[in-house]
Amino acid sequence: MSQLKNLSHILNSRTTFKRMSLGALIGLALISLLIFSVDHPDPAWGPYWRIRPLVITPLAAAFGMLSFYLRDIVRPQSDLKRGLVFLASLLGFVISLWLGTVLGLDGTLWN
């Protein structure tokens, strides 16, 4: 029964929302740097070409930040395993941020 209480303490929706919001803010900040640095966009992209990357990239980064949330569920005891889990979580976040950026910028800046 105590393990079930510990699991419900770890699986907190407020904590999940906070971490995913942090990931979305990181994604929004990075894609904004790319998007708003374009002075003369290609007219073939259309007038609303910025909307797609500004939506897709933060969503992908938010779901990538879930890897850090899942890291707390695993909770390895040794320092080596904890470091490996941290690196795997970081790699998962970076890959999801990269894929969200590629998917958001596909057809515009990513050609």
C-alpha positions as CSV (number, residue, x, y, z in Angstrom):
1,M,0.0,0.0,0.0
2,S,2.9,2.4,0.7
3,Q,4.3,1.8,-2.7
4,L,0.9,2.9,-4.2
5,K,1.0,6.1,-2.2
6,N,4.5,6.8,-3.3
7,L,3.5,6.3,-6.9
8,S,0.5,8.6,-6.6
9,H,2.8,11.2,-5.1
10,I,5.1,11.0,-8.1
11,L,2.3,11.0,-10.6
12,N,1.1,14.5,-9.8
13,S,-0.7,16.3,-12.6
14,R,0.4,19.7,-11.3
15,T,4.0,18.7,-11.5
16,T,3.5,17.3,-15.0
17,F,1.9,20.5,-16.1
18,K,4.7,22.7,-14.7
19,R,7.4,20.6,-16.4
20,M,5.6,20.5,-19.7
21,S,5.0,24.3,-19.5
22,L,8.8,24.8,-18.9
23,G,9.5,22.6,-22.0
24,A,7.0,24.6,-24.1
25,L,8.6,27.9,-23.0
26,I,12.1,26.6,-23.9
27,G,10.8,25.5,-27.3
28,L,8.9,28.8,-27.8
29,A,12.0,30.9,-26.9
30,L,14.3,28.9,-29.3
31,I,11.9,28.9,-32.2
32,S,11.1,32.6,-31.7
33,L,14.8,33.4,-32.1
34,L,14.8,31.7,-35.4
35,I,11.5,32.9,-36.7
36,F,11.7,36.6,-35.8
37,S,15.3,36.9,-37.2
38,V,14.0,36.5,-40.8
39,D,13.9,39.9,-42.4
40,H,12.7,39.0,-45.9
41,P,10.7,35.8,-46.0
42,D,10.0,34.0,-49.3
43,P,6.6,35.2,-50.6
44,A,5.8,31.5,-51.5
45,W,5.6,30.7,-47.8
46,G,2.4,32.7,-47.4
47,P,1.6,35.5,-44.9
48,Y,1.0,33.2,-41.9
49,W,4.1,31.0,-42.2
50,R,5.2,31.8,-38.6
51,I,2.2,30.2,-37.0
52,R,3.1,26.6,-37.7
53,P,6.6,26.6,-36.1
54,L,5.3,28.7,-33.2
55,V,2.7,26.0,-32.4
56,I,4.5,22.7,-33.3
57,T,7.9,23.3,-31.7
58,P,6.6,24.2,-28.2
59,L,4.3,21.2,-28.3
60,A,7.1,18.9,-29.2
61,A,9.3,20.4,-26.5
62,A,6.6,20.0,-23.9
63,F,6.2,16.3,-24.6
64,G,10.0,16.0,-24.7
65,M,10.1,17.4,-21.2
66,L,8.0,14.4,-20.1
67,S,11.3,12.4,-20.2
68,F,12.4,14.4,-17.2
69,Y,9.2,13.7,-15.5
70,L,9.6,10.0,-16.2
71,R,13.1,10.2,-14.8
72,D,11.6,10.8,-11.3
73,I,9.5,7.6,-11.6
74,V,12.6,5.5,-12.2
75,R,14.7,6.9,-9.4
76,P,17.8,4.8,-9.6
77,Q,19.8,4.4,-6.4
78,S,23.4,4.5,-7.7
79,D,25.1,7.6,-8.9
80,L,26.1,6.0,-12.2
81,K,22.6,4.9,-13.0
82,R,21.2,8.3,-12.0
83,G,23.7,10.0,-14.3
84,L,22.8,7.7,-17.2
85,V,19.0,8.3,-16.7
86,F,19.7,12.0,-16.6
87,L,21.6,11.9,-19.8
88,A,18.9,9.7,-21.5
89,S,16.3,12.2,-20.4
90,L,18.3,15.1,-21.7
91,L,18.9,13.3,-25.0
92,G,15.1,12.7,-25.2
93,F,14.3,16.3,-24.7
94,V,16.9,17.5,-27.2
95,I,15.8,15.0,-29.8
96,S,12.1,16.0,-29.4
97,L,13.1,19.7,-29.6
98,W,15.1,19.1,-32.7
99,L,12.3,17.1,-34.4
100,G,9.7,19.7,-33.4
101,T,11.9,22.4,-35.0
102,V,12.4,20.4,-38.2
103,L,8.7,19.6,-38.4
104,G,7.7,23.2,-37.7
105,L,10.1,24.8,-40.2
106,D,9.6,22.2,-42.9
107,G,8.8,24.0,-46.2
108,T,10.0,27.4,-44.9
109,L,13.4,27.8,-43.4
110,W,14.2,24.0,-43.4
111,N,14.7,23.4,-47.1
